[in-house]
């Protein structure tokens, strides 16, 4: 999460320079590679390899996240209250709904 948050502005600028579609596809490949490497992490390294692979995932996630907001706003309009700005937040809203009642649940 820290890597993704730190890299989103940088990736946004790179997307302006090299094209959003190219960076989105590269981010998808890097995130997938990082996920695959996470499955290969070994316990004899005491989690150091897993941390490194999660950083790779964070870089790919930043590349995906920076372009997702622009893609939705470009498709649905640039007004701040349009559907395009709310689409990327739907999974977050759903997650907050599930955990809002606390550990007891309903």
N, C-alpha and C positions, 0 to 999 in steps of 0.2 A: 504494500500500500504506500509506503514511504517513497519507494523508487518511482512508482507510477505517478504519484502526486508531484514529485520533483521534476519529472521529465515531460509532463504534459505541455508546458509552455515551449520547451525546446523542440518537442516533436511538432507542435503547431507551426513553428517557424520553418522547420524542415519540410513540412507538408506544403507550405506556401512556395518553397523553393523547388521541390522535386515532384510535386503533384500528390494530391490526396489519395488517389486510387493506388498509386505505387507504394506509398507508405502504409496504407491500410493492408494491402496484400502482404507486404514485408512483415508488418506487425502480427498478422495472423500466423504467418510461418514461424516467426520467432516465438510467439506465445505457445504454439503447438509443439515446437521443439523443446521449449522449457518444460512443458507439461510431461512430455515423453521422458526427458532426462530426470524429472522428479520421480518417476516410477522406477528408474534404475538406480536410485541412491542406495548406498550400502550402509549398514549399521557400523562397520568397522571404522568409518570416517567420523563418527560421533556427530553426524548431522551437518558437518561443514559443507559437504557436497550438496546437500539439500538446500542450504541457505544460498549457495551460489546459483543453483538451478532456479530457485525462487526469484532471485534477482533477474535472471534471464526472462522469466515469466513477467516480471514487473516492467521490463523494458518493452516487451511485446504488448503488454496490457496498456502501457502509455501510448503506444502507437495506435492501438485500436480505439482508445478512449478519446484521443484528441480529434480523430476524424469522425467519430460517431456523432458527436454533437453538431458538427458542421453539416454532415450528410442529412440528418433529420431536419435541421433548420432550412437547408437548401430545398429539400423535397416538399416541405409543408408551409414555407413562408418564413419571413424574418421577424415577424411580430413576436415580442417576448412571451406572450401568453398563448401562443398557438400550440396545437397538438404536437408539433415537431419537437418542441422543447420539453414536453412532458414524457415523450416515449422512452428516452433513456432512463428516466427515473422510476418507471413502473416496477421493476424488480425491487428497487430500494423501498418503495412504498409498501409493497407486499411483505417484504421482510420485517418492516417496522410494525405492521399490523399483527404479524404472528407473535412477535416478542413483546408487544406493548403490555399485555397483562402480567408479565413477569414469569417467575418460575412455576407458579401454580397452574396457569393456563385456564382454559374454559372447557 
